[in-house]
Amino acid sequence: MAQPKRKHSKARRNSRRANYGLTAPTLATCPRCHQLMKPHHVCPTCGHYDGKEIVEIKEI
């Protein structure tokens, strides 16, 4: 197997790993119940999407 001729520096290694960080999920506000939800998804609180009821949510 091929081996590197020279050692890579710590700066080079850390620069490569600079993009490994996590990002917070993007959230939108539901226009019906004003709860946070994923954009372009059915609202998990009220079950509506694009002004229509898609999923019936039952209260426990």
DRENTORKOL-3810 file (N, C-alpha, C; in nm, 4 decimals):
REM DRENTORKOL-3810
@n.u->0.0836; n.v->-0.1186; n.w->0.0000; ca.u->0.0000; ca.v->0.0000; ca.w->0.0000; c.u->0.0877; c.v->0.1243; c.w->0.0000
@n.u->0.0477; n.v->0.2254; n.w->-0.0697; ca.u->0.1267; ca.v->0.3482; ca.w->-0.0802; c.u->0.1312; c.v->0.4221; c.w->0.0526
@n.u->0.2455; n.v->0.4791; n.w->0.0837; ca.u->0.2655; ca.v->0.5551; ca.w->0.2071; c.u->0.3013; c.v->0.6986; c.w->0.1719
@n.u->0.2614; n.v->0.7960; n.w->0.2555; ca.u->0.2982; ca.v->0.9351; ca.w->0.2275; c.u->0.4483; c.v->0.9559; c.w->0.2437
@n.u->0.5034; n.v->1.0368; n.w->0.1561; ca.u->0.6480; ca.v->1.0628; ca.w->0.1613; c.u->0.6829; c.v->1.1565; c.w->0.2768
@n.u->0.5930; n.v->1.2508; n.w->0.3076; ca.u->0.6159; ca.v->1.3459; ca.w->0.4163; c.u->0.4948; c.v->1.3468; c.w->0.5092
@n.u->0.5159; n.v->1.3816; n.w->0.6337; ca.u->0.4083; ca.v->1.3901; ca.w->0.7326; c.u->0.3229; c.v->1.5132; c.w->0.7043
@n.u->0.1896; n.v->1.4957; n.w->0.7098; ca.u->0.0998; ca.v->1.6106; ca.w->0.6958; c.u->0.0975; c.v->1.6858; c.w->0.8280
@n.u->0.0971; n.v->1.8162; n.w->0.8200; ca.u->0.0989; ca.v->1.8985; ca.w->0.9409; c.u->-0.0360; c.v->1.8943; c.w->1.0127
@n.u->-0.0337; n.v->1.9346; n.w->1.1399; ca.u->-0.1574; ca.v->1.9405; ca.w->1.2189; c.u->-0.2531; c.v->2.0445; c.w->1.1611
@n.u->-0.2007; n.v->2.1539; n.w->1.1074; ca.u->-0.2853; ca.v->2.2573; ca.w->1.0483; c.u->-0.3589; c.v->2.2030; c.w->0.9253
@n.u->-0.2894; n.v->2.1238; n.w->0.8472; ca.u->-0.3519; ca.v->2.0661; ca.w->0.7285; c.u->-0.4612; c.v->1.9663; c.w->0.7694
@n.u->-0.4327; n.v->1.8857; n.w->0.8703; ca.u->-0.5308; ca.v->1.7899; ca.w->0.9212; c.u->-0.6526; c.v->1.8626; c.w->0.9786
@n.u->-0.6288; n.v->1.9663; n.w->1.0592; ca.u->-0.7386; ca.v->2.0395; ca.w->1.1222; c.u->-0.8199; c.v->2.1181; c.w->1.0200
@n.u->-0.7574; n.v->2.1667; n.w->0.9149; ca.u->-0.8305; ca.v->2.2378; ca.w->0.8098; c.u->-0.9268; c.v->2.1437; c.w->0.7392
@n.u->-0.8864; n.v->2.0202; n.w->0.7211; ca.u->-0.9731; ca.v->1.9216; ca.w->0.6575; c.u->-1.0921; c.v->1.8890; c.w->0.7479
@n.u->-1.0703; n.v->1.8854; n.w->0.8779; ca.u->-1.1758; ca.v->1.8510; ca.w->0.9729; c.u->-1.2635; c.v->1.9703; c.w->1.0106
@n.u->-1.2371; n.v->2.0866; n.w->0.9559; ca.u->-1.3111; ca.v->2.2072; ca.w->0.9921; c.u->-1.4574; c.v->2.1986; c.w->0.9487
@n.u->-1.4899; n.v->2.1143; n.w->0.8503; ca.u->-1.6269; ca.v->2.1045; ca.w->0.7989; c.u->-1.7062; c.v->1.9919; c.w->0.8644
@n.u->-1.6535; n.v->1.9300; n.w->0.9686; ca.u->-1.7202; ca.v->1.8173; ca.w->1.0322; c.u->-1.8287; c.v->1.8595; c.w->1.1303
@n.u->-1.8373; n.v->1.9875; n.w->1.1632; ca.u->-1.9284; ca.v->2.0333; ca.w->1.2672; c.u->-2.0748; c.v->2.0155; c.w->1.2310
@n.u->-2.1589; n.v->2.0013; n.w->1.3325; ca.u->-2.3024; ca.v->1.9875; ca.w->1.3116; c.u->-2.3684; c.v->2.1247; c.w->1.3011
@n.u->-2.4779; n.v->2.1307; n.w->1.2286; ca.u->-2.5549; ca.v->2.2543; ca.w->1.2182; c.u->-2.6935; c.v->2.2305; c.w->1.2773
@n.u->-2.7512; n.v->2.3333; n.w->1.3315; ca.u->-2.8852; ca.v->2.3230; ca.w->1.3895; c.u->-2.9873; c.v->2.3050; c.w->1.2767
@n.u->-3.0929; n.v->2.2265; n.w->1.2992; ca.u->-3.1926; ca.v->2.2063; ca.w->1.1937; c.u->-3.2688; c.v->2.3350; c.w->1.1650
@n.u->-3.3053; n.v->2.3530; n.w->1.0396; ca.u->-3.3843; ca.v->2.4684; ca.w->0.9992; c.u->-3.5289; c.v->2.4452; c.w->1.0401
@n.u->-3.5878; n.v->2.5437; n.w->1.1048; ca.u->-3.7259; ca.v->2.5306; ca.w->1.1502; c.u->-3.8095; c.v->2.6462; c.w->1.0979
@n.u->-3.9339; n.v->2.6183; n.w->1.0679; ca.u->-4.0300; ca.v->2.7193; ca.w->1.0237; c.u->-4.1456; c.v->2.7209; c.w->1.1231
@n.u->-4.2278; n.v->2.8240; n.w->1.1163; ca.u->-4.3434; ca.v->2.8355; ca.w->1.2041; c.u->-4.4681; c.v->2.7922; c.w->1.1280
@n.u->-4.5473; n.v->2.7070; n.w->1.1902; ca.u->-4.6726; ca.v->2.6620; ca.w->1.1295; c.u->-4.7690; c.v->2.7799; c.w->1.1245
@n.u->-4.8279; n.v->2.8094; n.w->1.0082; ca.u->-4.9200; ca.v->2.9236; ca.w->0.9998; c.u->-5.0517; c.v->2.9005; c.w->1.0735
@n.u->-5.0854; n.v->2.7750; n.w->1.1041; ca.u->-5.2123; ca.v->2.7465; ca.w->1.1706; c.u->-5.1987; c.v->2.7464; c.w->1.3227
@n.u->-5.1003; n.v->2.6712; n.w->1.3767; ca.u->-5.0894; ca.v->2.6585; ca.w->1.5221; c.u->-4.9683; c.v->2.7325; c.w->1.5790
@n.u->-4.8849; n.v->2.7896; n.w->1.4932; ca.u->-4.7692; ca.v->2.8713; ca.w->1.5317; c.u->-4.6651; c.v->2.7937; c.w->1.6119
@n.u->-4.6545; n.v->2.6636; n.w->1.5882; ca.u->-4.5509; ca.v->2.5817; ca.w->1.6500; c.u->-4.4366; c.v->2.5635; c.w->1.5501
@n.u->-4.3175; n.v->2.5326; n.w->1.6014; ca.u->-4.2041; ca.v->2.5095; ca.w->1.5133; c.u->-4.2182; c.v->2.3744; c.w->1.4445
@n.u->-4.1808; n.v->2.3717; n.w->1.3166; ca.u->-4.1882; ca.v->2.2496; ca.w->1.2372; c.u->-4.0811; c.v->2.2551; c.w->1.1298
@n.u->-4.0531; n.v->2.1425; n.w->1.0666; ca.u->-3.9596; ca.v->2.1400; ca.w->0.9546; c.u->-4.0266; c.v->2.2030; c.w->0.8338
@n.u->-3.9541; n.v->2.2834; n.w->0.7570; ca.u->-4.0152; ca.v->2.3409; ca.w->0.6377; c.u->-4.0506; c.v->2.2323; c.w->0.5351
@n.u->-4.1608; n.v->2.2497; n.w->0.4671; ca.u->-4.2107; ca.v->2.1587; ca.w->0.3633; c.u->-4.2450; c.v->2.0211; c.w->0.4196
@n.u->-4.2849; n.v->2.0151; n.w->0.5480; ca.u->-4.3293; ca.v->1.8915; ca.w->0.6107; c.u->-4.4657; c.v->1.9160; c.w->0.6760
@n.u->-4.5377; n.v->1.8084; n.w->0.7018; ca.u->-4.6644; ca.v->1.8181; ca.w->0.7746; c.u->-4.6325; c.v->1.8582; c.w->0.9176
@n.u->-4.7118; n.v->1.9492; n.w->0.9732; ca.u->-4.6911; ca.v->1.9946; ca.w->1.1103; c.u->-4.7193; c.v->1.8784; c.w->1.2059
@n.u->-4.6246; n.v->1.8427; n.w->1.2943; ca.u->-4.6497; ca.v->1.7315; ca.w->1.3860; c.u->-4.7502; c.v->1.7649; c.w->1.4955
@n.u->-4.7778; n.v->1.8931; n.w->1.5188; ca.u->-4.8707; ca.v->1.9331; ca.w->1.6244; c.u->-5.0159; c.v->1.9305; c.w->1.5781
@n.u->-5.0424; n.v->1.9904; n.w->1.4610; ca.u->-5.1818; ca.v->2.0001; ca.w->1.4154; c.u->-5.2123; c.v->1.9117; c.w->1.2939
@n.u->-5.1106; n.v->1.8603; n.w->1.2235; ca.u->-5.1337; ca.v->1.7704; ca.w->1.1106; c.u->-5.1728; c.v->1.8385; c.w->0.9818
@n.u->-5.1518; n.v->1.9694; n.w->0.9712; ca.u->-5.1881; ca.v->2.0426; ca.w->0.8500; c.u->-5.0651; c.v->2.0694; c.w->0.7639
@n.u->-5.0883; n.v->2.0812; n.w->0.6332; ca.u->-4.9850; ca.v->2.1204; ca.w->0.5384; c.u->-5.0534; c.v->2.1948; c.w->0.4247
@n.u->-5.0041; n.v->2.3115; n.w->0.3924; ca.u->-5.0550; ca.v->2.3927; ca.w->0.2822; c.u->-5.2035; c.v->2.4227; c.w->0.2993
@n.u->-5.2460; n.v->2.4455; n.w->0.4234; ca.u->-5.3831; ca.v->2.4828; ca.w->0.4515; c.u->-5.4822; c.v->2.3678; c.w->0.4542
@n.u->-5.4343; n.v->2.2439; n.w->0.4387; ca.u->-5.5235; ca.v->2.1283; ca.w->0.4391; c.u->-5.4826; c.v->2.0325; c.w->0.5508
@n.u->-5.5816; n.v->1.9639; n.w->0.6076; ca.u->-5.5512; ca.v->1.8629; ca.w->0.7093; c.u->-5.5053; c.v->1.7359; c.w->0.6387
@n.u->-5.3831; n.v->1.6970; n.w->0.6617; ca.u->-5.3258; ca.v->1.5797; ca.w->0.5971; c.u->-5.3315; c.v->1.4595; c.w->0.6923
@n.u->-5.2968; n.v->1.4837; n.w->0.8187; ca.u->-5.2935; ca.v->1.3775; ca.w->0.9188; c.u->-5.3834; c.v->1.4176; c.w->1.0324
@n.u->-5.4675; n.v->1.3252; n.w->1.0772; ca.u->-5.5540; ca.v->1.3541; ca.w->1.1920; c.u->-5.4745; c.v->1.3257; c.w->1.3198
@n.u->-5.4567; n.v->1.4280; n.w->1.4024; ca.u->-5.3840; ca.v->1.4159; ca.w->1.5278; c.u->-5.4849; c.v->1.3944; c.w->1.6399
@n.u->-5.4671; n.v->1.2859; n.w->1.7143; ca.u->-5.5589; ca.v->1.2559; ca.w->1.8239; c.u->-5.4960; c.v->1.2993; c.w->1.9546
@n.u->-5.5760; n.v->1.3631; n.w->2.0390; ca.u->-5.5331; ca.v->1.4050; ca.w->2.1729; c.u->-5.5335; c.v->1.2836; c.w->2.2641
@n.u->-5.4331; n.v->1.2742; n.w->2.3491; ca.u->-5.4256; ca.v->1.1617; ca.w->2.4433; c.u->-5.4789; c.v->1.2052; c.w->2.5781
END
